[in-house]
């Protein structure tokens, strides 16, 4: 197993665990649902664009922090798109 394949394990398990948590009524709210959706979107984008999953190790906690401590909504979506776009843009240089 190479590093790229092994690096997918933790983000996928984390996203599955967060999704499972959404099935519990005491944890279901707008912030947690937003984090779950962004996690799945980021996993799909990174998989289909063939980007390194190592970027998810700082991107997913960043999204969690922004959703919990700053805001939820359109600005998080725009910020996520800008970060993923920058990762995609700069990954083509190497």
C-alpha positions as CSV (number, residue, x, y, z in Angstrom):
1,X,0.0,0.0,0.0
2,X,1.5,3.3,-1.0
3,X,1.2,6.6,0.9
4,X,-1.5,8.0,-1.3
5,X,-3.8,5.1,-0.7
6,X,-3.1,5.0,3.0
7,X,-3.7,8.7,3.3
8,X,-7.3,8.2,2.2
9,X,-8.1,6.0,5.2
10,X,-8.4,8.6,8.0
11,X,-10.4,11.2,6.1
12,X,-12.9,8.6,4.9
13,X,-13.3,7.1,8.4
14,X,-13.7,10.5,9.9
15,X,-16.3,11.5,7.3
16,X,-18.2,8.2,7.8
17,X,-18.1,8.7,11.6
18,X,-19.4,12.2,11.3
19,X,-22.2,11.0,9.0
20,X,-23.1,8.2,11.5
21,X,-23.3,10.9,14.2
22,X,-25.9,12.7,12.1
23,X,-28.2,9.7,12.7
24,X,-28.3,10.5,16.4
25,X,-31.0,13.1,17.2
26,X,-28.9,14.8,19.9
27,X,-26.1,15.6,17.4
28,X,-28.3,16.7,14.5
29,X,-28.0,20.4,13.9
30,X,-27.2,22.8,11.1
31,X,-23.5,23.1,11.9
32,X,-22.9,19.3,12.1
33,X,-24.9,18.8,8.9
34,X,-22.8,21.5,7.1
35,X,-19.6,19.9,8.2
36,X,-20.8,16.5,7.0
37,X,-21.7,17.8,3.6
38,X,-18.4,19.7,3.2
39,X,-16.5,16.6,4.2
40,X,-18.2,14.5,1.5
41,X,-17.9,17.2,-1.1
42,X,-14.2,17.5,-0.4
43,X,-13.7,13.8,-0.5
44,X,-15.4,13.6,-3.9
45,X,-13.6,16.6,-5.4
46,X,-10.2,15.3,-4.2
47,X,-10.9,11.8,-5.5
48,X,-12.2,12.9,-9.0
49,X,-9.5,15.5,-9.5
50,X,-6.9,13.1,-8.3
51,X,-5.5,15.5,-5.7
52,X,-3.4,14.3,-2.8
53,X,-5.5,13.3,0.1
54,X,-2.9,14.7,2.5
55,X,-4.4,18.1,1.9
56,X,-7.6,16.8,3.6
57,X,-5.7,16.5,6.9
58,X,-5.7,20.3,7.2
59,X,-8.7,21.1,5.1
60,X,-11.3,19.1,7.0
61,X,-10.3,20.5,10.5
62,X,-10.2,24.0,8.9
63,X,-13.8,23.6,7.7
64,X,-14.8,22.2,11.2
65,X,-13.3,25.2,12.9
66,X,-14.9,27.7,10.5
67,X,-18.3,26.1,10.9
68,X,-18.1,25.9,14.7
69,X,-16.5,29.2,15.6
70,X,-17.1,31.7,12.7
71,X,-20.1,31.0,10.5
72,X,-22.1,28.5,8.4
73,X,-23.4,29.2,5.0
74,X,-22.4,30.7,1.7
75,X,-19.1,32.2,2.9
76,X,-17.9,28.8,4.0
77,X,-18.8,27.4,0.6
78,X,-16.9,30.2,-1.2
79,X,-13.9,29.8,1.1
80,X,-13.9,26.0,0.6
81,X,-14.1,26.5,-3.2
82,X,-11.2,29.0,-3.1
83,X,-9.0,26.7,-1.0
84,X,-9.7,23.6,-3.1
85,X,-9.2,25.7,-6.3
86,X,-5.8,26.9,-5.0
87,X,-4.8,23.4,-4.1
88,X,-5.7,22.2,-7.6
89,X,-4.0,25.2,-9.3
90,X,-0.7,24.8,-7.4
91,X,-0.7,21.0,-7.6
92,X,-0.3,21.3,-11.4
93,X,3.1,23.0,-10.9
94,X,4.7,19.9,-9.4
